[in-house]
Structure formats: C-alpha cells, structure tokens
C-alpha cells in the first residue's frame, strides 16, 4: 500500500483496527446482507444471513451505538494485555528497587 502522507496512513490504521462502524457502513452492510438473504439457495445459508441482518439491526438500534459507548477496537486488546502483564508482575518474586520495571522490555517502551 502506498499512502500520500503519514496522516493518511494513520487514518487507515485507525479504520482497520477500529470496531466502530458508521451509520452509513451499517446501512451498506445491511443492504448487502439482505441481498444475500434474498439470493440464498439453502435454508441454512438463509438462516445465517438472516442472523447477521438481525445482529446488525439490534446493534444499530442499541443504546450503546446511539450513545457511542462501545469498544474502540485494538485499544481494548492492548489495555487487556497491559492488565494481564501487571497482574503477572504483581505475583512474581522480584527484588524491590527504585525503578521496578526498568528491565522489562514491555514497560520500557
């Protein structure tokens, strides 16, 4: 991939790693899923696409989507990794010193 500038690259990364969808993206997905329901050739595939349509409709009408209080993608994963690493560090036998995490590559960043 070639980007015009760093700002475009950053915007692309945010869009790729962000779980949040805009209302236009949801409507577009709903149209696509509905077309898949209409063209399904078996009851199993029809049921699958209908469940996807239902999930998106529920999400679109949910209070979490309307309020914007939903997970924002990879940030949630990074925070969970930090939380687990801090729990692990808390239960390790380590010598107490002034800069406790000085030698840890994870926290040195």
C-alpha positions as CSV (number, residue, x, y, z in Angstrom):
1,X,0.0,0.0,0.0
2,X,1.1,3.5,-0.8
3,X,-0.1,6.5,1.2
4,X,0.2,10.1,0.2
5,X,1.4,11.1,3.7
6,X,1.6,9.9,7.3
7,X,-1.8,11.3,8.2
8,X,-3.4,9.1,5.5
9,X,-1.6,6.0,6.9
10,X,-2.6,6.8,10.4
11,X,-6.2,7.2,9.4
12,X,-6.1,3.9,7.5
13,X,-4.7,2.1,10.5
14,X,-7.4,3.5,12.8
15,X,-10.2,2.5,10.4
16,X,-8.8,-1.0,10.1
17,X,-8.3,-1.6,13.8
18,X,-11.5,0.2,14.9
19,X,-14.5,-1.9,15.6
20,X,-16.9,1.0,15.5
21,X,-18.9,1.4,12.3
22,X,-20.6,4.5,11.0
23,X,-24.3,4.5,10.3
24,X,-23.5,4.5,6.6
25,X,-21.3,1.4,6.9
26,X,-24.0,-0.3,8.9
27,X,-26.7,0.5,6.3
28,X,-24.5,-0.6,3.5
29,X,-23.8,-3.9,5.3
30,X,-27.5,-4.4,5.9
31,X,-28.3,-3.9,2.2
32,X,-25.6,-6.4,1.3
33,X,-26.7,-9.0,3.9
34,X,-30.3,-8.6,2.8
35,X,-29.4,-9.2,-0.8
36,X,-27.6,-12.4,0.4
37,X,-30.7,-13.5,2.2
38,X,-32.8,-12.9,-0.9
39,X,-30.3,-14.9,-3.1
40,X,-29.7,-17.7,-0.6
41,X,-30.0,-21.1,-2.2
42,X,-30.5,-23.1,1.0
43,X,-32.3,-22.7,4.3
44,X,-29.0,-23.0,6.2
45,X,-27.4,-20.1,4.3
46,X,-30.6,-18.1,4.5
47,X,-30.7,-18.5,8.3
48,X,-27.1,-17.5,8.6
49,X,-27.6,-14.2,6.6
50,X,-30.8,-13.5,8.5
51,X,-29.0,-13.9,11.8
52,X,-26.4,-11.4,10.6
53,X,-29.1,-8.9,9.5
54,X,-30.7,-9.3,12.9
55,X,-27.4,-8.7,14.7
56,X,-26.7,-5.5,12.8
57,X,-30.3,-4.2,13.3
58,X,-30.0,-4.9,17.0
59,X,-26.6,-3.1,17.2
60,X,-27.9,-0.2,15.1
61,X,-30.9,0.3,17.4
62,X,-29.0,-0.3,20.7
63,X,-28.3,2.4,23.2
64,X,-24.6,1.6,23.1
65,X,-24.4,2.5,19.4
66,X,-26.6,5.6,19.8
67,X,-24.5,6.9,22.8
68,X,-21.2,5.9,21.3
69,X,-20.2,3.9,24.3
70,X,-18.8,0.8,22.6
71,X,-15.3,-0.7,22.4
72,X,-12.9,1.1,20.1
73,X,-11.0,-1.8,18.6
74,X,-7.4,-2.7,19.3
75,X,-7.1,-0.2,22.2
76,X,-9.3,-2.6,24.3
77,X,-6.9,-5.5,23.4
78,X,-3.8,-3.5,24.3
79,X,-5.3,-2.5,27.7
80,X,-6.2,-6.1,28.4
81,X,-2.6,-7.2,27.7
82,X,-1.2,-4.5,30.0
83,X,-3.7,-5.5,32.7
84,X,-2.6,-9.2,32.5
85,X,1.1,-8.3,32.4
86,X,0.7,-6.1,35.5
87,X,-1.1,-9.0,37.3
88,X,1.7,-11.3,36.4
89,X,4.3,-8.9,37.6
90,X,2.4,-8.4,40.9
91,X,2.7,-12.2,41.7
92,X,6.3,-12.7,40.6
93,X,9.1,-12.8,43.1
94,X,11.1,-9.7,42.4
95,X,13.6,-7.6,44.3
96,X,12.1,-4.2,45.2
97,X,14.1,-1.4,43.8
98,X,13.6,2.2,42.8
99,X,12.6,1.6,39.2
100,X,10.7,-1.7,39.4
101,X,10.0,-2.2,35.7
102,X,13.3,-0.7,34.4
103,X,14.5,-4.1,33.0
104,X,11.1,-5.1,31.5
105,X,11.1,-4.7,27.7
106,X,7.3,-4.4,27.8
107,X,7.3,-1.4,30.1
108,X,10.5,0.2,28.8
109,X,8.7,1.4,25.7
